[in-house]
Amino acid sequence: MKQSFIEKYYMGKNVSLDADGTVYNGMVAECADDVLSLKWDEGDEYTHIEIAKISAIWKRL
C-alpha cells in the first residue's frame, strides 16, 4: 500500500482495513511518515498502523 494512494482516496473517510490479518475500523485522520492514524468510531482515540502492513482498505458506507 502506498501513502500517496491513501492520502488521495481515503483521507477523512470512514474505512475498514486489514493489517496483518486484523481488521480495523475508523476514520483516516492522518497519514505521515509511513504511518496511518485511524480515529476510532467511538471516543477520541486513535490506532496508528504502519502502512507497509496494510494489505487491504475499503470505504464503509
CHARMM-style PDB file with segment names, atoms N, HN, CA, C and O in Angstrom:
ATOM      1  N   MET     1       0.864  -1.168   0.000  1.00  0.00      PROA
ATOM      2  CA  MET     1       0.000   0.000   0.000  1.00  0.00      PROA
ATOM      3  C   MET     1       0.910   1.230   0.000  1.00  0.00      PROA
ATOM      4  O   MET     1       1.949   1.238   0.660  1.00  0.00      PROA
ATOM      5  N   LYS     2       0.524   2.246  -0.726  1.00  0.00      PROA
ATOM      6  HN  LYS     2      -0.320   2.240  -1.261  1.00  0.00      PROA
ATOM      7  CA  LYS     2       1.315   3.480  -0.820  1.00  0.00      PROA
ATOM      8  C   LYS     2       0.644   4.604  -0.035  1.00  0.00      PROA
ATOM      9  O   LYS     2      -0.580   4.735  -0.046  1.00  0.00      PROA
ATOM     10  N   GLN     3       1.455   5.412   0.644  1.00  0.00      PROA
ATOM     11  HN  GLN     3       2.450   5.305   0.652  1.00  0.00      PROA
ATOM     12  CA  GLN     3       0.938   6.540   1.412  1.00  0.00      PROA
ATOM     13  C   GLN     3       0.189   7.514   0.510  1.00  0.00      PROA
ATOM     14  O   GLN     3      -0.872   8.012   0.885  1.00  0.00      PROA
ATOM     15  N   SER     4       0.728   7.790  -0.674  1.00  0.00      PROA
ATOM     16  HN  SER     4       1.590   7.385  -0.979  1.00  0.00      PROA
ATOM     17  CA  SER     4       0.087   8.753  -1.575  1.00  0.00      PROA
ATOM     18  C   SER     4      -1.293   8.272  -2.022  1.00  0.00      PROA
ATOM     19  O   SER     4      -2.198   9.087  -2.205  1.00  0.00      PROA
ATOM     20  N   PHE     5      -1.464   6.972  -2.198  1.00  0.00      PROA
ATOM     21  HN  PHE     5      -0.729   6.310  -2.050  1.00  0.00      PROA
ATOM     22  CA  PHE     5      -2.758   6.398  -2.582  1.00  0.00      PROA
ATOM     23  C   PHE     5      -3.775   6.605  -1.458  1.00  0.00      PROA
ATOM     24  O   PHE     5      -4.911   7.011  -1.705  1.00  0.00      PROA
ATOM     25  N   ILE     6      -3.364   6.325  -0.239  1.00  0.00      PROA
ATOM     26  HN  ILE     6      -2.442   5.995  -0.038  1.00  0.00      PROA
ATOM     27  CA  ILE     6      -4.253   6.507   0.912  1.00  0.00      PROA
ATOM     28  C   ILE     6      -4.636   7.975   1.067  1.00  0.00      PROA
ATOM     29  O   ILE     6      -5.803   8.295   1.293  1.00  0.00      PROA
ATOM     30  N   GLU     7      -3.652   8.869   0.947  1.00  0.00      PROA
ATOM     31  HN  GLU     7      -2.704   8.610   0.765  1.00  0.00      PROA
ATOM     32  CA  GLU     7      -3.932  10.308   1.080  1.00  0.00      PROA
ATOM     33  C   GLU     7      -4.912  10.782   0.016  1.00  0.00      PROA
ATOM     34  O   GLU     7      -5.786  11.600   0.300  1.00  0.00      PROA
ATOM     35  N   LYS     8      -4.775  10.283  -1.191  1.00  0.00      PROA
ATOM     36  HN  LYS     8      -4.065   9.618  -1.421  1.00  0.00      PROA
ATOM     37  CA  LYS     8      -5.621  10.736  -2.297  1.00  0.00      PROA
ATOM     38  C   LYS     8      -7.056  10.226  -2.195  1.00  0.00      PROA
ATOM     39  O   LYS     8      -7.992  10.977  -2.465  1.00  0.00      PROA
ATOM     40  N   TYR     9      -7.243   8.981  -1.816  1.00  0.00      PROA
ATOM     41  HN  TYR     9      -6.482   8.370  -1.597  1.00  0.00      PROA
ATOM     42  CA  TYR     9      -8.565   8.356  -1.895  1.00  0.00      PROA
ATOM     43  C   TYR     9      -9.268   8.133  -0.553  1.00  0.00      PROA
ATOM     44  O   TYR     9     -10.486   7.957  -0.529  1.00  0.00      PROA
ATOM     45  N   TYR    10      -8.536   8.136   0.556  1.00  0.00      PROA
ATOM     46  HN  TYR    10      -7.546   8.279   0.537  1.00  0.00      PROA
ATOM     47  CA  TYR    10      -9.152   7.730   1.822  1.00  0.00      PROA
ATOM     48  C   TYR    10      -9.051   8.750   2.953  1.00  0.00      PROA
ATOM     49  O   TYR    10      -9.656   8.535   4.003  1.00  0.00      PROA
ATOM     50  N   MET    11      -8.324   9.837   2.793  1.00  0.00      PROA
ATOM     51  HN  MET    11      -7.832  10.012   1.940  1.00  0.00      PROA
ATOM     52  CA  MET    11      -8.173  10.822   3.866  1.00  0.00      PROA
ATOM     53  C   MET    11      -9.545  11.374   4.275  1.00  0.00      PROA
ATOM     54  O   MET    11     -10.316  11.828   3.429  1.00  0.00      PROA
ATOM     55  N   GLY    12      -9.837  11.328   5.569  1.00  0.00      PROA
ATOM     56  HN  GLY    12      -9.211  10.959   6.255  1.00  0.00      PROA
ATOM     57  CA  GLY    12     -11.098  11.841   6.094  1.00  0.00      PROA
ATOM     58  C   GLY    12     -12.286  10.925   5.884  1.00  0.00      PROA
ATOM     59  O   GLY    12     -13.413  11.294   6.215  1.00  0.00      PROA
ATOM     60  N   LYS    13     -12.058   9.733   5.339  1.00  0.00      PROA
ATOM     61  HN  LYS    13     -11.143   9.433   5.071  1.00  0.00      PROA
ATOM     62  CA  LYS    13     -13.152   8.782   5.056  1.00  0.00      PROA
ATOM     63  C   LYS    13     -13.195   7.702   6.132  1.00  0.00      PROA
ATOM     64  O   LYS    13     -12.182   7.358   6.740  1.00  0.00      PROA
ATOM     65  N   ASN    14     -14.395   7.183   6.345  1.00  0.00      PROA
ATOM     66  HN  ASN    14     -15.218   7.462   5.851  1.00  0.00      PROA
ATOM     67  CA  ASN    14     -14.563   6.033   7.234  1.00  0.00      PROA
ATOM     68  C   ASN    14     -14.203   4.782   6.458  1.00  0.00      PROA
ATOM     69  O   ASN    14     -14.735   4.532   5.377  1.00  0.00      PROA
ATOM     70  N   VAL    15     -13.297   4.002   7.017  1.00  0.00      PROA
ATOM     71  HN  VAL    15     -12.865   4.205   7.895  1.00  0.00      PROA
ATOM     72  CA  VAL    15     -12.789   2.832   6.325  1.00  0.00      PROA
ATOM     73  C   VAL    15     -12.723   1.630   7.260  1.00  0.00      PROA
ATOM     74  O   VAL    15     -12.817   1.749   8.482  1.00  0.00      PROA
ATOM     75  N   SER    16     -12.557   0.476   6.638  1.00  0.00      PROA
ATOM     76  HN  SER    16     -12.480   0.379   5.646  1.00  0.00      PROA
ATOM     77  CA  SER    16     -12.099  -0.730   7.307  1.00  0.00      PROA
ATOM     78  C   SER    16     -10.812  -1.092   6.605  1.00  0.00      PROA
ATOM     79  O   SER    16     -10.675  -0.878   5.400  1.00  0.00      PROA
ATOM     80  N   LEU    17      -9.873  -1.634   7.344  1.00  0.00      PROA
ATOM     81  HN  LEU    17      -9.984  -1.808   8.323  1.00  0.00      PROA
ATOM     82  CA  LEU    17      -8.628  -2.059   6.709  1.00  0.00      PROA
ATOM     83  C   LEU    17      -8.099  -3.311   7.380  1.00  0.00      PROA
ATOM     84  O   LEU    17      -8.339  -3.565   8.561  1.00  0.00      PROA
ATOM     85  N   ASP    18      -7.374  -4.083   6.590  1.00  0.00      PROA
ATOM     86  HN  ASP    18      -7.179  -3.877   5.631  1.00  0.00      PROA
ATOM     87  CA  ASP    18      -6.748  -5.308   7.081  1.00  0.00      PROA
ATOM     88  C   ASP    18      -5.250  -5.058   7.187  1.00  0.00      PROA
ATOM     89  O   ASP    18      -4.605  -4.666   6.214  1.00  0.00      PROA
ATOM     90  N   ALA    19      -4.708  -5.287   8.368  1.00  0.00      PROA
ATOM     91  HN  ALA    19      -5.232  -5.605   9.158  1.00  0.00      PROA
ATOM     92  CA  ALA    19      -3.274  -5.148   8.600  1.00  0.00      PROA
ATOM     93  C   ALA    19      -2.802  -6.388   9.357  1.00  0.00      PROA
ATOM     94  O   ALA    19      -3.149  -6.589  10.521  1.00  0.00      PROA
ATOM     95  N   ASP    20      -2.021  -7.200   8.691  1.00  0.00      PROA
ATOM     96  HN  ASP    20      -1.740  -7.037   7.745  1.00  0.00      PROA
ATOM     97  CA  ASP    20      -1.508  -8.444   9.294  1.00  0.00      PROA
ATOM     98  C   ASP    20      -2.625  -9.345   9.829  1.00  0.00      PROA
ATOM     99  O   ASP    20      -2.468  -9.973  10.875  1.00  0.00      PROA
ATOM    100  N   GLY    21      -3.750  -9.406   9.111  1.00  0.00      PROA
ATOM    101  HN  GLY    21      -3.876  -8.896   8.260  1.00  0.00      PROA
ATOM    102  CA  GLY    21      -4.838 -10.309   9.486  1.00  0.00      PROA
ATOM    103  C   GLY    21      -5.820  -9.755  10.497  1.00  0.00      PROA
ATOM    104  O   GLY    21      -6.778 -10.438  10.860  1.00  0.00      PROA
ATOM    105  N   THR    22      -5.606  -8.531  10.960  1.00  0.00      PROA
ATOM    106  HN  THR    22      -4.829  -7.976  10.665  1.00  0.00      PROA
ATOM    107  CA  THR    22      -6.532  -7.884  11.894  1.00  0.00      PROA
ATOM    108  C   THR    22      -7.262  -6.780  11.159  1.00  0.00      PROA
ATOM    109  O   THR    22      -6.648  -5.987  10.445  1.00  0.00      PROA
ATOM    110  N   VAL    23      -8.598  -6.727  11.338  1.00  0.00      PROA
ATOM    111  HN  VAL    23      -9.097  -7.371  11.918  1.00  0.00      PROA
ATOM    112  CA  VAL    23      -9.397  -5.693  10.682  1.00  0.00      PROA
ATOM    113  C   VAL    23      -9.629  -4.552  11.671  1.00  0.00      PROA
ATOM    114  O   VAL    23     -10.039  -4.767  12.812  1.00  0.00      PROA
ATOM    115  N   TYR    24      -9.358  -3.340  11.206  1.00  0.00      PROA
ATOM    116  HN  TYR    24      -9.026  -3.165  10.280  1.00  0.00      PROA
ATOM    117  CA  TYR    24      -9.543  -2.121  11.993  1.00  0.00      PROA
ATOM    118  C   TYR    24     -10.602  -1.266  11.308  1.00  0.00      PROA
ATOM    119  O   TYR    24     -10.702  -1.260  10.081  1.00  0.00      PROA
ATOM    120  N   ASN    25     -11.394  -0.542  12.102  1.00  0.00      PROA
ATOM    121  HN  ASN    25     -11.313  -0.547  13.099  1.00  0.00      PROA
ATOM    122  CA  ASN    25     -12.427   0.363  11.585  1.00  0.00      PROA
ATOM    123  C   ASN    25     -12.209   1.751  12.162  1.00  0.00      PROA
ATOM    124  O   ASN    25     -11.805   1.902  13.315  1.00  0.00      PROA
ATOM    125  N   GLY    26     -12.479   2.760  11.349  1.00  0.00      PROA
ATOM    126  HN  GLY    26     -12.807   2.637  10.412  1.00  0.00      PROA
ATOM    127  CA  GLY    26     -12.381   4.131  11.828  1.00  0.00      PROA
ATOM    128  C   GLY    26     -12.232   5.101  10.679  1.00  0.00      PROA
ATOM    129  O   GLY    26     -12.397   4.733   9.516  1.00  0.00      PROA
ATOM    130  N   MET    27     -11.915   6.358  11.013  1.00  0.00      PROA
ATOM    131  HN  MET    27     -11.781   6.657  11.958  1.00  0.00      PROA
ATOM    132  CA  MET    27     -11.731   7.405  10.009  1.00  0.00      PROA
ATOM    133  C   MET    27     -10.241   7.668   9.839  1.00  0.00      PROA
ATOM    134  O   MET    27      -9.507   7.787  10.821  1.00  0.00      PROA
ATOM    135  N   VAL    28      -9.799   7.758   8.588  1.00  0.00      PROA
ATOM    136  HN  VAL    28     -10.395   7.661   7.791  1.00  0.00      PROA
ATOM    137  CA  VAL    28      -8.395   8.068   8.318  1.00  0.00      PROA
ATOM    138  C   VAL    28      -8.169   9.530   8.700  1.00  0.00      PROA
ATOM    139  O   VAL    28      -8.626  10.443   8.012  1.00  0.00      PROA
ATOM    140  N   ALA    29      -7.460   9.735   9.801  1.00  0.00      PROA
ATOM    141  HN  ALA    29      -7.089   8.994  10.360  1.00  0.00      PROA
ATOM    142  CA  ALA    29      -7.268  11.081  10.338  1.00  0.00      PROA
ATOM    143  C   ALA    29      -5.972  11.714   9.854  1.00  0.00      PROA
ATOM    144  O   ALA    29      -5.902  12.925   9.647  1.00  0.00      PROA
ATOM    145  N   GLU    30      -4.946  10.885   9.675  1.00  0.00      PROA
ATOM    146  HN  GLU    30      -5.004   9.901   9.843  1.00  0.00      PROA
ATOM    147  CA  GLU    30      -3.654  11.405   9.246  1.00  0.00      PROA
ATOM    148  C   GLU    30      -2.855  10.281   8.613  1.00  0.00      PROA
ATOM    149  O   GLU    30      -3.039   9.103   8.917  1.00  0.00      PROA
ATOM    150  N   CYS    31      -1.974  10.682   7.733  1.00  0.00      PROA
ATOM    151  HN  CYS    31      -1.824  11.639   7.486  1.00  0.00      PROA
ATOM    152  CA  CYS    31      -1.118   9.720   7.042  1.00  0.00      PROA
ATOM    153  C   CYS    31       0.224  10.413   6.814  1.00  0.00      PROA
ATOM    154  O   CYS    31       0.355  11.252   5.924  1.00  0.00      PROA
ATOM    155  N   ALA    32       1.222  10.052   7.631  1.00  0.00      PROA
ATOM    156  HN  ALA    32       1.116   9.371   8.355  1.00  0.00      PROA
ATOM    157  CA  ALA    32       2.525  10.713   7.543  1.00  0.00      PROA
ATOM    158  C   ALA    32       3.626   9.756   7.992  1.00  0.00      PROA
ATOM    159  O   ALA    32       3.409   8.898   8.849  1.00  0.00      PROA
ATOM    160  N   ASP    33       4.794   9.914   7.409  1.00  0.00      PROA
ATOM    161  HN  ASP    33       4.970  10.610   6.713  1.00  0.00      PROA
ATOM    162  CA  ASP    33       5.965   9.110   7.788  1.00  0.00      PROA
ATOM    163  C   ASP    33       5.674   7.614   7.745  1.00  0.00      PROA
ATOM    164  O   ASP    33       6.136   6.859   8.601  1.00  0.00      PROA
ATOM    165  N   ASP    34       4.895   7.187   6.730  1.00  0.00      PROA
ATOM    166  HN  ASP    34       4.520   7.801   6.035  1.00  0.00      PROA
ATOM    167  CA  ASP    34       4.547   5.774   6.527  1.00  0.00      PROA
ATOM    168  C   ASP    34       3.725   5.171   7.665  1.00  0.00      PROA
ATOM    169  O   ASP    34       3.761   3.963   7.898  1.00  0.00      PROA
ATOM    170  N   VAL    35       2.979   6.036   8.376  1.00  0.00      PROA
ATOM    171  HN  VAL    35       2.951   7.017   8.187  1.00  0.00      PROA
ATOM    172  CA  VAL    35       2.088   5.585   9.442  1.00  0.00      PROA
ATOM    173  C   VAL    35       0.706   6.192   9.199  1.00  0.00      PROA
ATOM    174  O   VAL    35       0.579   7.394   8.965  1.00  0.00      PROA
ATOM    175  N   LEU    36      -0.317   5.354   9.258  1.00  0.00      PROA
ATOM    176  HN  LEU    36      -0.214   4.377   9.449  1.00  0.00      PROA
ATOM    177  CA  LEU    36      -1.699   5.802   9.113  1.00  0.00      PROA
ATOM    178  C   LEU    36      -2.298   5.936  10.510  1.00  0.00      PROA
ATOM    179  O   LEU    36      -2.185   5.016  11.320  1.00  0.00      PROA
ATOM    180  N   SER    37      -2.930   7.066  10.799  1.00  0.00      PROA
ATOM    181  HN  SER    37      -3.021   7.813  10.140  1.00  0.00      PROA
ATOM    182  CA  SER    37      -3.620   7.283  12.070  1.00  0.00      PROA
ATOM    183  C   SER    37      -5.106   7.122  11.823  1.00  0.00      PROA
ATOM    184  O   SER    37      -5.706   7.860  11.042  1.00  0.00      PROA
ATOM    185  N   LEU    38      -5.685   6.157  12.496  1.00  0.00      PROA
ATOM    186  HN  LEU    38      -5.197   5.558  13.131  1.00  0.00      PROA
ATOM    187  CA  LEU    38      -7.099   5.816  12.319  1.00  0.00      PROA
ATOM    188  C   LEU    38      -7.856   6.220  13.579  1.00  0.00      PROA
ATOM    189  O   LEU    38      -7.608   5.681  14.658  1.00  0.00      PROA
ATOM    190  N   LYS    39      -8.793   7.185  13.439  1.00  0.00      PROA
ATOM    191  HN  LYS    39      -8.994   7.623  12.563  1.00  0.00      PROA
ATOM    192  CA  LYS    39      -9.599   7.650  14.584  1.00  0.00      PROA
ATOM    193  C   LYS    39     -10.730   6.661  14.803  1.00  0.00      PROA
ATOM    194  O   LYS    39     -11.463   6.325  13.873  1.00  0.00      PROA
ATOM    195  N   TRP    40     -10.866   6.205  16.018  1.00  0.00      PROA
ATOM    196  HN  TRP    40     -10.271   6.478  16.774  1.00  0.00      PROA
ATOM    197  CA  TRP    40     -11.895   5.217  16.346  1.00  0.00      PROA
ATOM    198  C   TRP    40     -13.282   5.775  16.091  1.00  0.00      PROA
ATOM    199  O   TRP    40     -13.496   6.986  16.123  1.00  0.00      PROA
ATOM    200  N   ASP    41     -14.233   4.863  15.835  1.00  0.00      PROA
ATOM    201  HN  ASP    41     -14.059   3.879  15.809  1.00  0.00      PROA
ATOM    202  CA  ASP    41     -15.621   5.251  15.605  1.00  0.00      PROA
ATOM    203  C   ASP    41     -16.237   5.886  16.847  1.00  0.00      PROA
ATOM    204  O   ASP    41     -17.072   6.785  16.741  1.00  0.00      PROA
ATOM    205  N   GLU    42     -15.830   5.423  18.009  1.00  0.00      PROA
ATOM    206  HN  GLU    42     -15.153   4.693  18.096  1.00  0.00      PROA
ATOM    207  CA  GLU    42     -16.373   5.967  19.253  1.00  0.00      PROA
ATOM    208  C   GLU    42     -15.236   6.492  20.109  1.00  0.00      PROA
ATOM    209  O   GLU    42     -14.167   5.885  20.184  1.00  0.00      PROA
ATOM    210  N   GLY    43     -15.469   7.597  20.738  1.00  0.00      PROA
ATOM    211  HN  GLY    43     -16.337   8.089  20.677  1.00  0.00      PROA
ATOM    212  CA  GLY    43     -14.438   8.175  21.587  1.00  0.00      PROA
ATOM    213  C   GLY    43     -13.461   9.008  20.782  1.00  0.00      PROA
ATOM    214  O   GLY    43     -13.648   9.244  19.589  1.00  0.00      PROA
ATOM    215  N   ASP    44     -12.428   9.440  21.455  1.00  0.00      PROA
ATOM    216  HN  ASP    44     -12.277   9.248  22.425  1.00  0.00      PROA
ATOM    217  CA  ASP    44     -11.428  10.300  20.825  1.00  0.00      PROA
ATOM    218  C   ASP    44     -10.063   9.619  20.895  1.00  0.00      PROA
ATOM    219  O   ASP    44      -9.073  10.207  21.329  1.00  0.00      PROA
ATOM    220  N   GLU    45     -10.042   8.352  20.451  1.00  0.00      PROA
ATOM    221  HN  GLU    45     -10.846   7.874  20.099  1.00  0.00      PROA
ATOM    222  CA  GLU    45      -8.807   7.592  20.496  1.00  0.00      PROA
ATOM    223  C   GLU    45      -8.396   7.196  19.090  1.00  0.00      PROA
ATOM    224  O   GLU    45      -9.203   7.215  18.161  1.00  0.00      PROA
ATOM    225  N   TYR    46      -7.128   6.837  18.950  1.00  0.00      PROA
ATOM    226  HN  TYR    46      -6.472   6.821  19.705  1.00  0.00      PROA
ATOM    227  CA  TYR    46      -6.556   6.539  17.641  1.00  0.00      PROA
ATOM    228  C   TYR    46      -5.777   5.233  17.671  1.00  0.00      PROA
ATOM    229  O   TYR    46      -5.258   4.821  18.709  1.00  0.00      PROA
ATOM    230  N   THR    47      -5.708   4.598  16.521  1.00  0.00      PROA
ATOM    231  HN  THR    47      -6.129   4.932  15.678  1.00  0.00      PROA
ATOM    232  CA  THR    47      -4.811   3.475  16.296  1.00  0.00      PROA
ATOM    233  C   THR    47      -3.837   3.920  15.220  1.00  0.00      PROA
ATOM    234  O   THR    47      -4.242   4.517  14.223  1.00  0.00      PROA
ATOM    235  N   HSD    48      -2.571   3.638  15.410  1.00  0.00      PROA
ATOM    236  HN  HSD    48      -2.242   3.153  16.220  1.00  0.00      PROA
ATOM    237  CA  HSD    48      -1.540   4.022  14.448  1.00  0.00      PROA
ATOM    238  C   HSD    48      -0.991   2.745  13.816  1.00  0.00      PROA
ATOM    239  O   HSD    48      -0.529   1.844  14.516  1.00  0.00      PROA
ATOM    240  N   ILE    49      -1.048   2.679  12.497  1.00  0.00      PROA
ATOM    241  HN  ILE    49      -1.424   3.411  11.929  1.00  0.00      PROA
ATOM    242  CA  ILE    49      -0.718   1.454  11.774  1.00  0.00      PROA
ATOM    243  C   ILE    49       0.365   1.740  10.738  1.00  0.00      PROA
ATOM    244  O   ILE    49       0.272   2.702   9.975  1.00  0.00      PROA
ATOM    245  N   GLU    50       1.369   0.911  10.722  1.00  0.00      PROA
ATOM    246  HN  GLU    50       1.445   0.130  11.342  1.00  0.00      PROA
ATOM    247  CA  GLU    50       2.428   1.024   9.719  1.00  0.00      PROA
ATOM    248  C   GLU    50       1.828   0.699   8.343  1.00  0.00      PROA
ATOM    249  O   GLU    50       1.261  -0.377   8.155  1.00  0.00      PROA
ATOM    250  N   ILE    51       1.952   1.611   7.398  1.00  0.00      PROA
ATOM    251  HN  ILE    51       2.413   2.485   7.551  1.00  0.00      PROA
ATOM    252  CA  ILE    51       1.321   1.467   6.086  1.00  0.00      PROA
ATOM    253  C   ILE    51       1.777   0.192   5.376  1.00  0.00      PROA
ATOM    254  O   ILE    51       0.980  -0.428   4.672  1.00  0.00      PROA
ATOM    255  N   ALA    52       3.020  -0.209   5.538  1.00  0.00      PROA
ATOM    256  HN  ALA    52       3.668   0.295   6.109  1.00  0.00      PROA
ATOM    257  CA  ALA    52       3.533  -1.418   4.882  1.00  0.00      PROA
ATOM    258  C   ALA    52       2.786  -2.677   5.318  1.00  0.00      PROA
ATOM    259  O   ALA    52       2.803  -3.679   4.604  1.00  0.00      PROA
ATOM    260  N   LYS    53       2.131  -2.642   6.477  1.00  0.00      PROA
ATOM    261  HN  LYS    53       2.117  -1.829   7.058  1.00  0.00      PROA
ATOM    262  CA  LYS    53       1.407  -3.811   6.983  1.00  0.00      PROA
ATOM    263  C   LYS    53      -0.026  -3.892   6.455  1.00  0.00      PROA
ATOM    264  O   LYS    53      -0.691  -4.910   6.648  1.00  0.00      PROA
ATOM    265  N   ILE    54      -0.512  -2.844   5.794  1.00  0.00      PROA
ATOM    266  HN  ILE    54       0.028  -2.018   5.636  1.00  0.00      PROA
ATOM    267  CA  ILE    54      -1.886  -2.816   5.284  1.00  0.00      PROA
ATOM    268  C   ILE    54      -1.956  -3.623   3.994  1.00  0.00      PROA
ATOM    269  O   ILE    54      -1.248  -3.334   3.029  1.00  0.00      PROA
ATOM    270  N   SER    55      -2.822  -4.643   3.985  1.00  0.00      PROA
ATOM    271  HN  SER    55      -3.398  -4.878   4.768  1.00  0.00      PROA
ATOM    272  CA  SER    55      -2.975  -5.455   2.777  1.00  0.00      PROA
ATOM    273  C   SER    55      -4.251  -5.114   2.015  1.00  0.00      PROA
ATOM    274  O   SER    55      -4.345  -5.380   0.816  1.00  0.00      PROA
ATOM    275  N   ALA    56      -5.241  -4.524   2.700  1.00  0.00      PROA
ATOM    276  HN  ALA    56      -5.165  -4.308   3.674  1.00  0.00      PROA
ATOM    277  CA  ALA    56      -6.493  -4.137   2.032  1.00  0.00      PROA
ATOM    278  C   ALA    56      -7.124  -2.982   2.795  1.00  0.00      PROA
ATOM    279  O   ALA    56      -6.996  -2.886   4.015  1.00  0.00      PROA
ATOM    280  N   ILE    57      -7.806  -2.108   2.066  1.00  0.00      PROA
ATOM    281  HN  ILE    57      -7.910  -2.186   1.075  1.00  0.00      PROA
ATOM    282  CA  ILE    57      -8.521  -0.984   2.675  1.00  0.00      PROA
ATOM    283  C   ILE    57      -9.768  -0.736   1.854  1.00  0.00      PROA
ATOM    284  O   ILE    57      -9.722  -0.779   0.625  1.00  0.00      PROA
ATOM    285  N   TRP    58     -10.895  -0.476   2.527  1.00  0.00      PROA
ATOM    286  HN  TRP    58     -10.932  -0.442   3.526  1.00  0.00      PROA
ATOM    287  CA  TRP    58     -12.133  -0.193   1.800  1.00  0.00      PROA
ATOM    288  C   TRP    58     -12.974   0.818   2.564  1.00  0.00      PROA
ATOM    289  O   TRP    58     -12.946   0.876   3.793  1.00  0.00      PROA
ATOM    290  N   LYS    59     -13.726   1.616   1.804  1.00  0.00      PROA
ATOM    291  HN  LYS    59     -13.748   1.569   0.805  1.00  0.00      PROA
ATOM    292  CA  LYS    59     -14.617   2.623   2.391  1.00  0.00      PROA
ATOM    293  C   LYS    59     -15.823   1.930   2.976  1.00  0.00      PROA
ATOM    294  O   LYS    59     -16.309   0.935   2.439  1.00  0.00      PROA
ATOM    295  N   ARG    60     -16.303   2.468   4.089  1.00  0.00      PROA
ATOM    296  HN  ARG    60     -15.908   3.277   4.525  1.00  0.00      PROA
ATOM    297  CA  ARG    60     -17.546   1.985   4.708  1.00  0.00      PROA
ATOM    298  C   ARG    60     -18.650   2.981   4.406  1.00  0.00      PROA
ATOM    299  O   ARG    60     -18.407   4.186   4.332  1.00  0.00      PROA
ATOM    300  N   LEU    61     -19.821   2.494   4.238  1.00  0.00      PROA
ATOM    301  HN  LEU    61     -20.018   1.515   4.298  1.00  0.00      PROA
ATOM    302  CA  LEU    61     -20.981   3.364   3.974  1.00  0.00      PROA
ATOM    303  C   LEU    61     -21.624   3.796   5.259  1.00  0.00      PROA
ATOM    304  OT1 LEU    61     -22.612   4.529   5.238  1.00  0.00      PROA
TER     305      LEU     61
END
